[in-house]
Amino acid sequence: MDTPVHPMPLADALPRWRRLPEERPGQIIEAAFRVFGDQGLQRARLEDVAREAGVSKGTIYLYFESKEALFREVVRAKIISAIEAAERELDNDLSCTEALRIFARHHWEYVTSSVFQTMYRLVNAELGHFPDLAAFYGREVIDRSLRLVADVLARGVDAGEFRPLDPTPTARIFASMFITHSHWYSRRALFGTFVDTSSEAVRDSITDFFLRAIAASPPREASRSSK
């Protein structure tokens, strides 16, 4: 029987002499993501990140002034980049209903990914110890992603597609539905939930429920309005 071959970490797969200087920040960020995800932000040391990346601790300081600065870059690479992609993809020429359906498909794919699940767990467990990082995350991730959805909702109200609503709280409802269900679905083997339900079915069920809840009321029949 052949011995199984396990993928080597990037730091081990590439000899140091083969790594280009311009690639090092990205390699350090990827190593930090793995170390922070395994150890937590508070326990992790830059020495651990350096070892994972296959560089010296001094090399890290050439690009990142502190562990907190490195974490910000991890957030930018793993979460903010996804928000930026969504901002580019939402076409104002689409109906707001269709824009939300497209966003929901991409958003569900992202929030059920191991990258998001790791980052979400890390943020909720650790950022209470780092007030500046919590403020950064709130401003650059939570507020920005909610604003993205709220802008579509506001346009939908103005266009008559959606009933009158407060866009920001409604965007929070949208986010909470997807994030909560993503946790349940990602841990379905543990909880025994969604065992016979596909990922697409869960996503579409959430999306349809939300869109029905915010849809503009259909006009009343003339016969009823005349009574």
LUMVOMI-874568 format. One record per residue: residue number from 1; residue in three letters; x, y, z of N, C-alpha, C in turn. Coordinates in nm, 2 decimals. Layout:
N
  num  residuo     n.x     n.y     n.z    ca.x    ca.y    ca.z     c.x     c.y     c.z
  NUM      ala       X       Y       Z       X       Y       Z       X       Y       Z
...
***
This chain:
227
  num  residuo     n.x     n.y     n.z    ca.x    ca.y    ca.z     c.x     c.y     c.z
    1      met    0.09   -0.12    0.00    0.00    0.00    0.00    0.09    0.12    0.00
    2      asp    0.05    0.22   -0.08    0.14    0.34   -0.09    0.12    0.42    0.04
    3      thr    0.22    0.49    0.08    0.22    0.57    0.19    0.15    0.70    0.15
    4      pro    0.05    0.75    0.23   -0.02    0.87    0.19    0.07    0.99    0.19
    5      val    0.06    1.08    0.10    0.14    1.20    0.09    0.06    1.32    0.14
    6      his    0.11    1.39    0.24    0.04    1.50    0.29    0.10    1.63    0.24
    7      pro    0.01    1.73    0.20    0.07    1.85    0.14    0.16    1.92    0.24
    8      met    0.27    1.97    0.19    0.37    2.04    0.28    0.32    2.18    0.30
    9      pro    0.34    2.24    0.42    0.31    2.38    0.43    0.40    2.46    0.34
   10      leu    0.35    2.58    0.30    0.42    2.66    0.20    0.57    2.69    0.25
   11      ala    0.58    2.71    0.38    0.71    2.74    0.43    0.81    2.63    0.41
   12      asp    0.76    2.50    0.41    0.85    2.39    0.39    0.87    2.35    0.25
   13      ala    0.76    2.38    0.17    0.77    2.34    0.03    0.86    2.43   -0.06
   14      leu    0.88    2.55   -0.02    0.97    2.64   -0.09    1.10    2.67   -0.01
   15      pro    1.21    2.64   -0.06    1.34    2.68    0.01    1.35    2.83    0.02
   16      arg    1.41    2.88    0.12    1.42    3.02    0.14    1.48    3.09    0.02
   17      trp    1.59    3.03   -0.04    1.65    3.10   -0.15    1.57    3.12   -0.27
   18      arg    1.46    3.04   -0.28    1.37    3.05   -0.39    1.26    3.15   -0.38
   19      arg    1.24    3.20   -0.26    1.13    3.30   -0.23    1.17    3.44   -0.27
   20      leu    1.09    3.50   -0.35    1.12    3.64   -0.39    1.07    3.74   -0.28
   21      pro    1.15    3.85   -0.26    1.11    3.94   -0.15    0.97    3.99   -0.16
   22      glu    0.92    4.02   -0.28    0.78    4.07   -0.29    0.68    3.97   -0.25
   23      glu    0.72    3.84   -0.24    0.62    3.74   -0.20    0.61    3.72   -0.05
   24      arg    0.71    3.78    0.02    0.72    3.75    0.16    0.60    3.80    0.24
   25      pro    0.55    3.93    0.21    0.44    3.97    0.29    0.32    3.88    0.28
   26      gly    0.29    3.83    0.16    0.18    3.74    0.15    0.20    3.61    0.22
   27      gln    0.32    3.56    0.21    0.36    3.43    0.28    0.34    3.45    0.43
   28      ile    0.39    3.56    0.48    0.38    3.59    0.63    0.23    3.60    0.67
   29      ile    0.15    3.67    0.59    0.01    3.68    0.62   -0.06    3.54    0.62
   30      glu   -0.03    3.46    0.53   -0.09    3.32    0.53   -0.04    3.24    0.65
   31      ala    0.09    3.26    0.68    0.14    3.19    0.80    0.07    3.24    0.93
   32      ala    0.05    3.37    0.94   -0.02    3.43    1.05   -0.16    3.38    1.06
   33      phe   -0.23    3.37    0.95   -0.37    3.32    0.95   -0.37    3.18    1.01
   34      arg   -0.28    3.09    0.97   -0.28    2.96    1.03   -0.24    2.96    1.17
   35      val   -0.14    3.04    1.21   -0.10    3.04    1.35   -0.21    3.10    1.44
   36      phe   -0.27    3.21    1.40   -0.37    3.28    1.48   -0.49    3.18    1.49
   37      gly   -0.53    3.12    1.38   -0.64    3.02    1.38   -0.62    2.91    1.48
   38      asp   -0.49    2.86    1.48   -0.46    2.74    1.57   -0.45    2.78    1.72
   39      gln   -0.38    2.89    1.74   -0.34    2.93    1.88   -0.42    3.04    1.94
   40      gly   -0.49    3.12    1.85   -0.56    3.24    1.90   -0.46    3.35    1.90
   41      leu   -0.52    3.47    1.89   -0.44    3.59    1.87   -0.36    3.62    2.00
   42      gln   -0.42    3.60    2.11   -0.35    3.64    2.24   -0.23    3.55    2.27
   43      arg   -0.24    3.42    2.24   -0.14    3.33    2.27   -0.03    3.33    2.16
   44      ala   -0.07    3.35    2.04    0.03    3.34    1.93    0.14    3.44    1.95
   45      arg    0.26    3.40    1.91    0.38    3.49    1.91    0.43    3.51    1.77
   46      leu    0.50    3.62    1.75    0.56    3.64    1.62    0.66    3.54    1.58
   47      glu    0.73    3.48    1.69    0.82    3.37    1.66    0.75    3.25    1.60
   48      asp    0.63    3.23    1.64    0.55    3.12    1.59    0.52    3.14    1.44
   49      val    0.48    3.27    1.41    0.45    3.30    1.27    0.57    3.29    1.19
   50      ala    0.69    3.34    1.24    0.81    3.34    1.16    0.85    3.19    1.13
   51      arg    0.83    3.11    1.23    0.87    2.96    1.21    0.78    2.90    1.10
   52      glu    0.65    2.94    1.11    0.55    2.88    1.01    0.58    2.94    0.87
   53      ala    0.62    3.06    0.86    0.65    3.12    0.73    0.79    3.09    0.68
   54      gly    0.88    3.03    0.76    1.01    3.00    0.72    1.10    3.12    0.71
   55      val    1.07    3.22    0.79    1.16    3.34    0.79    1.20    3.37    0.93
   56      ser    1.29    3.47    0.95    1.33    3.51    1.08    1.22    3.61    1.14
   57      lys    1.22    3.62    1.27    1.13    3.72    1.33    1.16    3.86    1.29
   58      gly    1.29    3.89    1.27    1.33    4.02    1.22    1.28    4.05    1.08
   59      thr    1.26    3.95    1.00    1.20    3.97    0.86    1.06    4.01    0.88
   60      ile    0.98    3.96    0.97    0.85    4.00    0.99    0.84    4.15    1.02
   61      tyr    0.93    4.20    1.10    0.93    4.34    1.14    0.97    4.43    1.02
   62      leu    1.02    4.38    0.91    1.05    4.46    0.80    0.92    4.50    0.73
   63      tyr    0.81    4.42    0.75    0.69    4.44    0.68    0.57    4.48    0.78
   64      phe    0.58    4.43    0.90    0.47    4.46    0.99    0.53    4.50    1.13
   65      glu    0.48    4.61    1.18    0.54    4.67    1.30    0.51    4.59    1.43
   66      ser    0.40    4.51    1.43    0.36    4.45    1.55    0.26    4.33    1.51
   67      lys    0.23    4.25    1.61    0.14    4.14    1.59    0.00    4.20    1.56
   68      glu   -0.04    4.31    1.62   -0.17    4.37    1.59   -0.17    4.42    1.44
   69      ala   -0.06    4.48    1.40   -0.06    4.53    1.26   -0.07    4.41    1.16
   70      leu    0.00    4.30    1.20   -0.01    4.18    1.11   -0.15    4.13    1.11
   71      phe   -0.22    4.13    1.22   -0.36    4.08    1.23   -0.45    4.16    1.14
   72      arg   -0.43    4.30    1.14   -0.51    4.38    1.05   -0.49    4.34    0.90
   73      glu   -0.37    4.31    0.87   -0.35    4.26    0.73   -0.41    4.13    0.70
   74      val   -0.41    4.04    0.80   -0.48    3.91    0.78   -0.63    3.94    0.76
   75      val   -0.69    4.03    0.83   -0.83    4.07    0.81   -0.85    4.13    0.68
   76      arg   -0.76    4.21    0.63   -0.78    4.27    0.50   -0.77    4.17    0.39
   77      ala   -0.68    4.07    0.41   -0.66    3.97    0.30   -0.78    3.87    0.30
   78      lys   -0.83    3.83    0.42   -0.92    3.72    0.43   -1.07    3.77    0.43
   79      ile   -1.10    3.89    0.47   -1.24    3.94    0.48   -1.26    4.06    0.40
   80      ile   -1.18    4.16    0.42   -1.21    4.29    0.35   -1.20    4.27    0.20
   81      ser   -1.11    4.19    0.15   -1.10    4.16    0.01   -1.23    4.11   -0.05
   82      ala   -1.30    4.02    0.03   -1.43    3.97   -0.01   -1.53    4.08   -0.02
   83      ile   -1.53    4.17    0.08   -1.63    4.28    0.08   -1.60    4.37   -0.05
   84      glu   -1.48    4.39   -0.08   -1.44    4.48   -0.19   -1.49    4.41   -0.32
   85      ala   -1.47    4.28   -0.33   -1.52    4.20   -0.45   -1.67    4.22   -0.46
   86      ala   -1.74    4.21   -0.35   -1.89    4.22   -0.36   -1.93    4.36   -0.40
   87      glu   -1.86    4.46   -0.35   -1.89    4.60   -0.39   -1.87    4.62   -0.54
   88      arg   -1.77    4.55   -0.60   -1.75    4.57   -0.74   -1.85    4.49   -0.82
   89      glu   -1.91    4.38   -0.77   -2.00    4.29   -0.84   -2.14    4.34   -0.84
   90      leu   -2.18    4.42   -0.75   -2.32    4.46   -0.74   -2.34    4.57   -0.84
   91      asp   -2.41    4.54   -0.95   -2.43    4.63   -1.06   -2.56    4.71   -1.03
   92      asn   -2.54    4.84   -1.04   -2.66    4.93   -1.01   -2.77    4.91   -1.12
   93      asp   -2.73    4.85   -1.24   -2.83    4.84   -1.34   -2.93    4.72   -1.31
   94      leu   -2.89    4.63   -1.22   -2.97    4.52   -1.19   -3.09    4.57   -1.10
   95      ser   -3.20    4.49   -1.10   -3.30    4.52   -1.00   -3.25    4.49   -0.86
   96      cys   -3.30    4.55   -0.76   -3.24    4.53   -0.63   -3.27    4.39   -0.58
   97      thr   -3.38    4.33   -0.62   -3.41    4.20   -0.58   -3.31    4.10   -0.64
   98      glu   -3.27    4.12   -0.77   -3.17    4.03   -0.83   -3.03    4.06   -0.77
   99      ala   -3.00    4.19   -0.74   -2.87    4.22   -0.68   -2.86    4.15   -0.55
  100      leu   -2.97    4.14   -0.47   -2.96    4.07   -0.34   -2.95    3.92   -0.36
  101      arg   -3.01    3.87   -0.46   -3.00    3.72   -0.49   -2.85    3.69   -0.53
  102      ile   -2.79    3.77   -0.61   -2.65    3.75   -0.65   -2.56    3.76   -0.53
  103      phe   -2.58    3.87   -0.45   -2.50    3.89   -0.33   -2.52    3.77   -0.24
  104      ala   -2.64    3.72   -0.22   -2.67    3.61   -0.13   -2.59    3.49   -0.17
  105      arg   -2.58    3.46   -0.30   -2.51    3.34   -0.35   -2.36    3.35   -0.31
  106      his   -2.30    3.46   -0.34   -2.16    3.48   -0.31   -2.14    3.48   -0.16
  107      his   -2.23    3.55   -0.09   -2.21    3.56    0.06   -2.22    3.43    0.13
  108      trp   -2.32    3.35    0.09   -2.33    3.22    0.15   -2.21    3.13    0.12
  109      glu   -2.16    3.13    0.00   -2.04    3.06   -0.03   -1.92    3.10    0.06
  110      tyr   -1.91    3.23    0.09   -1.80    3.28    0.17   -1.82    3.25    0.32
  111      val   -1.94    3.27    0.37   -1.96    3.25    0.52   -1.96    3.10    0.55
  112      thr   -1.98    3.01    0.46   -1.97    2.87    0.49   -1.82    2.82    0.46
  113      ser   -1.73    2.90    0.42   -1.60    2.86    0.39   -1.52    2.84    0.52
  114      ser   -1.41    2.76    0.52   -1.33    2.74    0.64   -1.26    2.87    0.67
  115      val   -1.23    2.96    0.57   -1.16    3.08    0.60   -1.25    3.17    0.69
  116      phe   -1.37    3.19    0.65   -1.46    3.27    0.73   -1.49    3.21    0.87
  117      gln   -1.52    3.08    0.87   -1.54    3.02    1.00   -1.43    3.04    1.10
  118      thr   -1.31    3.02    1.05   -1.19    3.04    1.13   -1.18    3.19    1.18
  119      met   -1.19    3.28    1.09   -1.18    3.42    1.12   -1.29    3.47    1.22
  120      tyr   -1.42    3.42    1.19   -1.53    3.46    1.28   -1.51    3.40    1.42
  121      arg   -1.46    3.28    1.43   -1.43    3.22    1.57   -1.32    3.30    1.64
  122      leu   -1.22    3.34    1.56   -1.11    3.41    1.62   -1.15    3.55    1.66
  123      val   -1.22    3.62    1.58   -1.26    3.75    1.61   -1.35    3.75    1.74
  124      asn   -1.45    3.66    1.75   -1.54    3.67    1.86   -1.47    3.62    1.99
  125      ala   -1.37    3.53    1.98   -1.31    3.48    2.10   -1.20    3.58    2.15
  126      glu   -1.14    3.65    2.06   -1.01    3.72    2.09   -1.02    3.87    2.10
  127      leu   -1.11    3.94    2.02   -1.09    4.08    2.01   -1.14    4.16    2.13
  128      gly   -1.20    4.09    2.23   -1.23    4.16    2.35   -1.11    4.20    2.43
  129      his   -0.99    4.13    2.40   -0.87    4.17    2.46   -0.79    4.27    2.38
  130      phe   -0.84    4.31    2.26   -0.77    4.41    2.18   -0.87    4.51    2.13
  131      pro   -0.90    4.62    2.22   -1.00    4.72    2.18   -0.98    4.79    2.05
  132      asp   -0.85    4.82    2.02   -0.82    4.89    1.89   -0.85    4.80    1.77
  133      leu   -0.82    4.67    1.79   -0.85    4.58    1.68   -1.00    4.56    1.66
  134      ala   -1.07    4.56    1.78   -1.22    4.54    1.77   -1.28    4.66    1.70
  135      ala   -1.23    4.78    1.73   -1.28    4.90    1.66   -1.25    4.90    1.51
  136      phe   -1.13    4.85    1.48   -1.10    4.84    1.34   -1.19    4.74    1.27
  137      tyr   -1.21    4.63    1.33   -1.30    4.52    1.27   -1.44    4.58    1.26
  138      gly   -1.49    4.64    1.36   -1.63    4.70    1.35   -1.64    4.80    1.24
  139      arg   -1.54    4.88    1.22   -1.55    4.99    1.12   -1.53    4.93    0.98
  140      glu   -1.42    4.85    0.96   -1.38    4.81    0.83   -1.46    4.68    0.78
  141      val   -1.51    4.60    0.87   -1.58    4.48    0.83   -1.73    4.49    0.85
  142      ile   -1.77    4.50    0.98   -1.91    4.50    1.01   -1.98    4.62    0.95
  143      asp   -1.94    4.74    0.97   -2.01    4.85    0.92   -2.01    4.86    0.77
  144      arg   -1.89    4.82    0.71   -1.88    4.83    0.56   -1.97    4.72    0.50
  145      ser   -1.97    4.60    0.55   -2.06    4.50    0.49   -2.21    4.53    0.51
  146      leu   -2.24    4.58    0.62   -2.38    4.62    0.64   -2.42    4.73    0.55
  147      arg   -2.33    4.83    0.53   -2.36    4.94    0.44   -2.39    4.89    0.30
  148      leu   -2.31    4.79    0.26   -2.33    4.74    0.13   -2.47    4.69    0.10
  149      val   -2.52    4.61    0.20   -2.66    4.56    0.19   -2.76    4.67    0.21
  150      ala   -2.73    4.76    0.30   -2.83    4.86    0.33   -2.85    4.95    0.21
  151      asp   -2.74    4.98    0.13   -2.76    5.06    0.02   -2.85    5.00   -0.09
  152      val   -2.84    4.87   -0.11   -2.93    4.80   -0.20   -3.07    4.80   -0.15
  153      leu   -3.09    4.79   -0.02   -3.22    4.79    0.04   -3.29    4.93    0.02
  154      ala   -3.20    5.03    0.04   -3.26    5.17    0.03   -3.30    5.20   -0.12
  155      arg   -3.22    5.15   -0.21   -3.25    5.17   -0.35   -3.38    5.09   -0.39
  156      gly   -3.39    4.97   -0.33   -3.51    4.90   -0.35   -3.64    4.96   -0.30
  157      val   -3.63    5.03   -0.18   -3.74    5.10   -0.13   -3.78    5.22   -0.22
  158      asp   -3.68    5.29   -0.27   -3.70    5.41   -0.35   -3.76    5.36   -0.49
  159      ala   -3.72    5.24   -0.53   -3.77    5.20   -0.66   -3.91    5.13   -0.65
  160      gly   -3.96    5.11   -0.53   -4.09    5.05   -0.51   -4.08    4.89   -0.51
  161      glu   -3.96    4.84   -0.51   -3.94    4.69   -0.50   -3.97    4.64   -0.36
  162      phe   -3.92    4.72   -0.26   -3.93    4.67   -0.12   -4.03    4.76   -0.05
  163      arg   -4.09    4.71    0.05   -4.18    4.79    0.13   -4.10    4.89    0.21
  164      pro   -4.16    4.99    0.27   -4.08    5.09    0.35   -4.02    5.02    0.47
  165      leu   -3.89    5.04    0.49   -3.81    4.98    0.59   -3.69    5.06    0.63
  166      asp   -3.63    5.04    0.74   -3.51    5.10    0.78   -3.40    5.02    0.73
  167      pro   -3.32    5.06    0.64   -3.22    4.98    0.57   -3.11    4.91    0.66
  168      thr   -3.06    4.99    0.76   -2.95    4.94    0.84   -2.99    4.82    0.93
  169      pro   -3.10    4.84    1.01   -3.14    4.72    1.09   -3.19    4.60    1.01
  170      thr   -3.24    4.63    0.89   -3.28    4.52    0.80   -3.16    4.45    0.75
  171      ala   -3.06    4.52    0.72   -2.93    4.46    0.67   -2.87    4.38    0.78
  172      arg   -2.89    4.42    0.91   -2.84    4.33    1.02   -2.92    4.20    1.03
  173      ile   -3.05    4.21    1.00   -3.13    4.08    1.00   -3.08    3.99    0.89
  174      phe   -3.05    4.05    0.77   -3.00    3.97    0.66   -2.87    3.90    0.70
  175      ala   -2.78    3.98    0.76   -2.64    3.92    0.79   -2.66    3.82    0.90
  176      ser   -2.74    3.84    1.00   -2.75    3.74    1.11   -2.81    3.61    1.06
  177      met   -2.91    3.62    0.97   -2.97    3.49    0.92   -2.86    3.41    0.84
  178      phe   -2.78    3.47    0.76   -2.68    3.40    0.69   -2.57    3.35    0.78
  179      ile   -2.52    3.43    0.87   -2.41    3.39    0.95   -2.45    3.28    1.05
  180      thr   -2.57    3.29    1.11   -2.62    3.19    1.20   -2.64    3.05    1.13
  181      his   -2.70    3.06    1.02   -2.72    2.93    0.94   -2.59    2.87    0.89
  182      ser   -2.49    2.96    0.86   -2.36    2.91    0.81   -2.30    2.83    0.92
  183      his   -2.31    2.87    1.05   -2.25    2.80    1.16   -2.32    2.66    1.18
  184      trp   -2.45    2.66    1.17   -2.52    2.54    1.19   -2.49    2.44    1.07
  185      tyr   -2.48    2.50    0.95   -2.46    2.41    0.84   -2.31    2.36    0.84
  186      ser   -2.22    2.44    0.87   -2.08    2.40    0.88   -2.05    2.30    0.98
  187      arg   -2.14    2.30    1.09   -2.12    2.20    1.20   -2.23    2.10    1.20
  188      arg   -2.29    2.07    1.08   -2.40    1.98    1.07   -2.37    1.84    1.12
  189      ala   -2.25    1.80    1.10   -2.21    1.66    1.15   -2.21    1.66    1.30
  190      leu   -2.17    1.77    1.36   -2.17    1.77    1.51   -2.31    1.78    1.57
  191      phe   -2.39    1.87    1.51   -2.53    1.90    1.56   -2.63    1.81    1.51
  192      gly   -2.61    1.74    1.40   -2.71    1.66    1.34   -2.81    1.74    1.27
  193      thr   -2.78    1.86    1.23   -2.88    1.95    1.16   -2.85    1.95    1.01
  194      phe   -2.95    1.98    0.93   -2.93    1.99    0.78   -2.87    1.86    0.72
  195      val   -2.88    1.75    0.78   -2.82    1.63    0.73   -2.86    1.59    0.59
  196      asp   -2.99    1.61    0.56   -3.04    1.58    0.43   -3.07    1.70    0.34
  197      thr   -3.01    1.81    0.38   -3.04    1.94    0.30   -2.91    1.98    0.24
  198      ser   -2.92    2.02    0.11   -2.80    2.07    0.04   -2.77    2.21    0.08
  199      ser   -2.64    2.25    0.06   -2.60    2.39    0.09   -2.69    2.49    0.01
  200      glu   -2.71    2.46   -0.11   -2.79    2.55   -0.20   -2.93    2.56   -0.15
  201      ala   -2.99    2.45   -0.10   -3.12    2.46   -0.05   -3.14    2.55    0.07
  202      val   -3.04    2.54    0.16   -3.04    2.62    0.28   -3.03    2.77    0.24
  203      arg   -2.93    2.80    0.15   -2.91    2.93    0.10   -3.04    2.99    0.04
  204      asp   -3.10    2.91   -0.05   -3.21    2.96   -0.12   -3.33    2.98   -0.03
  205      ser   -3.34    2.90    0.07   -3.45    2.91    0.17   -3.44    3.04    0.24
  206      ile   -3.32    3.07    0.29   -3.30    3.20    0.36   -3.33    3.32    0.27
  207      thr   -3.27    3.31    0.15   -3.29    3.42    0.05   -3.44    3.45    0.02
  208      asp   -3.51    3.34   -0.01   -3.65    3.36   -0.04   -3.73    3.41    0.08
  209      phe   -3.70    3.36    0.19   -3.77    3.41    0.31   -3.75    3.56    0.33
  210      phe   -3.62    3.60    0.32   -3.59    3.74    0.34   -3.66    3.83    0.23
  211      leu   -3.65    3.79    0.11   -3.71    3.87    0.00   -3.86    3.88    0.01
  212      arg   -3.92    3.77    0.05   -4.07    3.78    0.07   -4.10    3.87    0.19
  213      ala   -4.02    3.87    0.29   -4.05    3.96    0.41   -4.04    4.11    0.37
  214      ile   -3.95    4.14    0.28   -3.93    4.28    0.25   -4.00    4.33    0.12
  215      ala   -4.07    4.24    0.05   -4.13    4.27   -0.08   -4.24    4.38   -0.06
  216      ala   -4.25    4.46   -0.16   -4.36    4.56   -0.15   -4.49    4.49   -0.16
  217      ser   -4.59    4.54   -0.09   -4.72    4.48   -0.09   -4.78    4.49   -0.23
  218      pro   -4.85    4.39   -0.28   -4.91    4.40   -0.41   -5.03    4.49   -0.41
  219      pro   -5.05    4.56   -0.51   -5.17    4.66   -0.51   -5.30    4.58   -0.49
  220      arg   -5.39    4.65   -0.41   -5.52    4.59   -0.39   -5.60    4.59   -0.51
  221      glu   -5.69    4.49   -0.52   -5.78    4.49   -0.64   -5.87    4.60   -0.63
  222      ala   -5.91    4.65   -0.75   -5.99    4.77   -0.75   -6.12    4.75   -0.68
  223      ser   -6.18    4.63   -0.69   -6.31    4.60   -0.63   -6.30    4.61   -0.48
  224      arg   -6.18    4.57   -0.43   -6.17    4.58   -0.28   -6.15    4.72   -0.24
  225      ser   -6.07    4.80   -0.31   -6.04    4.93   -0.27   -6.16    5.02   -0.28
  226      ser   -6.26    4.99   -0.37   -6.37    5.07   -0.39   -6.48    5.05   -0.28
  227      lys   -6.46    4.94   -0.20   -6.56    4.91   -0.09   -6.54    5.01    0.03
***
